[in-house]
Amino acid sequence: MTGVNPILTGLACRCPVCGRGALFRAYLKLHETCPECGADLRAADSGDGPAVFVILICGAIACFGLLFTEVSYHPPIWLELAIWLPLAVLLCLAALPVFKAVLVTLQFHHKAEEGRLDR
């Protein structure tokens, strides 16, 4: 196990090994190696996990906000959609890199690897 806190390091989008280097080189593209410590990050694969968490959590927040607005204020549907659809998209786009970083750092922390059959 590494010496960095995987949750805090992931929330900061930092290297799962040293906790200092940037994890991403682009919006959702990981560096191949850490710019600070040189750790190999090519094996990190979070798969569809971040997208699932983002859809479930951000979708629940956006649906609650939409329903609360409808029940409390009864605005026209076009106004609700004009407010909540962009907010939901922005919330998802903001949360996706953070969730991916947390899952990658947890993968490194627990030394998770691809499953294989030993025969």
C-alpha positions in Angstrom: 0.0 0.0 0.0 1.1 3.5 -0.8 1.7 6.2 1.9 -0.8 8.7 0.4 -4.5 8.8 1.2 -6.3 7.5 -1.9 -9.5 9.4 -1.5 -7.8 12.8 -0.8 -5.3 12.2 -3.6 -8.0 11.3 -6.0 -10.1 14.3 -5.1 -7.1 16.5 -5.9 -6.5 14.5 -9.1 -2.9 13.8 -8.2 -0.5 10.8 -8.7 -1.7 7.8 -6.7 2.0 6.9 -5.8 3.5 10.2 -4.7 0.5 12.4 -4.3 2.2 15.4 -6.0 2.2 14.9 -9.7 -0.8 15.7 -11.9 -2.8 12.6 -12.8 -4.3 13.9 -16.0 -2.6 15.3 -19.1 -6.0 16.1 -20.7 -9.6 16.1 -19.6 -9.8 12.3 -19.0 -6.4 11.2 -20.3 -4.0 9.9 -17.8 -0.3 10.6 -18.0 1.7 7.5 -18.9 4.1 8.2 -16.1 3.9 10.6 -13.2 5.7 13.9 -14.0 7.0 14.1 -10.4 8.0 10.6 -9.4 8.0 8.7 -12.7 5.5 6.1 -11.6 4.1 4.0 -14.4 0.4 4.9 -14.7 -0.3 2.9 -17.9 -1.8 0.0 -16.1 -4.5 2.2 -14.5 -7.9 1.4 -16.0 -11.0 2.6 -14.2 -13.3 1.2 -16.9 -16.9 2.4 -16.8 -17.0 2.8 -13.0 -16.7 6.6 -12.9 -19.4 7.1 -15.5 -21.8 4.8 -13.5 -21.2 6.8 -10.3 -21.5 10.1 -12.0 -24.8 9.1 -13.7 -26.3 7.8 -10.5 -25.2 10.6 -8.2 -25.5 13.6 -10.6 -28.7 12.2 -12.0 -30.2 12.0 -8.6 -29.2 15.6 -7.8 -30.6 16.9 -11.0 -33.8 15.0 -10.7 -34.3 16.2 -7.2 -33.7 19.8 -8.2 -36.1 19.4 -11.1 -38.9 17.9 -9.0 -38.4 20.4 -6.2 -38.6 23.3 -8.7 -41.7 21.8 -10.3 -43.5 21.2 -7.0 -42.5 24.5 -5.4 -42.8 27.0 -8.2 -44.7 25.4 -11.1 -42.6 27.1 -13.9 -43.3 26.3 -17.5 -41.6 23.0 -18.7 -39.4 24.9 -21.2 -37.9 27.0 -18.4 -37.3 23.9 -16.2 -35.5 22.1 -19.1 -33.6 25.3 -19.9 -32.3 25.4 -16.3 -31.9 21.7 -15.3 -30.5 20.1 -18.5 -27.5 22.4 -18.8 -26.9 22.2 -15.0 -27.0 18.4 -15.1 -24.6 18.3 -18.0 -22.2 20.7 -16.3 -22.4 18.7 -13.1 -21.6 15.5 -14.9 -18.7 17.0 -16.8 -17.2 18.5 -13.6 -17.6 15.3 -11.6 -16.3 12.8 -14.1 -12.5 13.5 -13.8 -12.8 13.5 -10.0 -14.5 10.2 -9.9 -12.1 8.7 -12.4 -9.1 10.0 -10.3 -10.5 8.5 -7.1 -11.1 5.1 -8.7 -7.6 5.1 -10.2 -6.0 6.0 -6.8 -8.1 3.3 -5.1 -7.0 0.8 -7.7 -3.3 1.7 -7.0 -3.9 1.7 -3.2 -5.4 -1.8 -3.2 -3.0 -3.1 -5.9 -6.0 -4.1 -8.1 -5.1 -6.0 -11.3 -6.9 -7.5 -14.2 -8.3 -10.9 -13.3 -6.7 -14.0 -14.9 -7.1 -17.7 -14.7 -4.2 -19.8 -13.4 -4.3 -23.3 -14.8 
